[in-house]
Amino acid sequence: MAFESLSDKLQNIFKGLKKKGKLTEKDVKDALREVKMALLEADVNFKVVKTFVKSVQERATGHEVLESLTPGQQVIKIVNEELIKLMGDSNNELTYNKDGITVFMMVGLQGAGKTTTSAKISGNIKKKGKKPLLVACDIYRPAAIKQLQVVGAQLDVPVFTMGDNHNPVNIAKAGIEYAKNNGNDVVIIDTAGRLHIDENMMGELIEIKESLKPQETLLVVDAMTGQDAVTVAETFNEKIGVDGVILTKLDGDTRGGAAISVRSVTDKPIKFVGMGEKLTDLEPFHPERMASRILGMGDVLTLIEKAQESIDEKQALEMERKLRNAEFTFDDFLEQMQQVKKMGNLSSIIGMIPGMGQQLKDVEIDDNEIYKVEAIILSMTKEERANPNILNPSRKKRIALGCGRSIHDVNKLVKQYDQSKKMMKQFSGMMKGKGKKGMFK
Ligand code: GDP
């Protein structure tokens, strides 16, 4: 889970502070020494850590904090504010060319996630009602062109290619021409990376940039490489100039050093973060929401946005009605799981629920579990799904054989279903008693 280890450490330090009640200057200094260690262990740039701790210390050891009724809370509030400041105050959206085609040029090292992110961004832009075109200029990495075509097709976004025998500058130019002739208003150029920064790559990127004059040059870096990601960002920015950074694989980055340092070191905003391999796993970067996640306070706003994006309101209302009347079937169970799946990977969703990340930190959350349950339900007949009471041992055996799971797994699912139904009945009884209209209102 993103930031998991840093978040755990900070929460423990703050728990100690809150327990103390009254705080002395020494208490705050001791706690901040621990915060400093935690940040360094999270691979945050050491200069950034030094400045951060200094600003918190200056603000947190004043009378108004130490003598307040809740000094522990005040210190946390200051840490939160300083973290937000470090990561850039507010969200930076993509900007568009007002008259004519907008070109976004994607740059970064090989394996950082450039191709995947180009596609994710095109999907995002398409949802806003624009007509993106992906242009395949990565002529060096084997299969990069094919990969872009595959992901483009999944999103129903057109992909312009000329194979790997042409100069990338010419491909990019022809791509823009194609966009003009085909009504595409945003062009996303997937350029070639290299395993390491080298002069050839930079030369090629400078040439493409000078000839296309993109609206934005977006640098894709892998969060899991920690400080290396920050160094890469510094170098790209110096050599070719970037407008924004996209931090990928934050879902697997338990430390978080790059996310916290990039802005401060390069003075360029993080615009998006990649939270998984799926094409929907891209989130706009909001410093205040990220700080809240780091401090274990969840991120309810992103959760709501995700739900709004992926859950059909009509279906949600119908589900609510069924749940209230305790009449939901295995088909409903399946539908609900599919809706949740659309929201992204389970561990990142759980991390957004305030307090849940810490509570579930030792629980192994396996996204595959959802697929297993899905397979069992799909192996049932329509009649069985609608009326689970008919599930006798021989039917269960057939279902288990059909989906390659054990009878024990089938029994476990039926039991879970029965329990949820029972709970729903009790719950709806309580709600009716109180005269409440709906459970989500
Ligand atoms: P490129 O060489 O920079 O074009 O990299 P790719 O787009 O091919 O990505 C390299 C690998 O990283 C692929 O396996 C992607 O699925 C994976 N990847 C990209 N973004 C993310 C992300 O945000 N989270 C995770 N977990 N994997 C990602």
Boltz pocket constraint, residues with backbone or C-beta under 6 A from the ligand:
constraints:
  - pocket:
      binder: B
      contacts: [[A, 108], [A, 109], [A, 110], [A, 111], [A, 112], [A, 113], [A, 114], [A, 115], [A, 116], [A, 117], [A, 141], [A, 147], [A, 193], [A, 247], [A, 248], [A, 249], [A, 250], [A, 251], [A, 252], [A, 273], [A, 274], [A, 275], [A, 276], [A, 277], [A, 281]]
      max_distance: 6.0
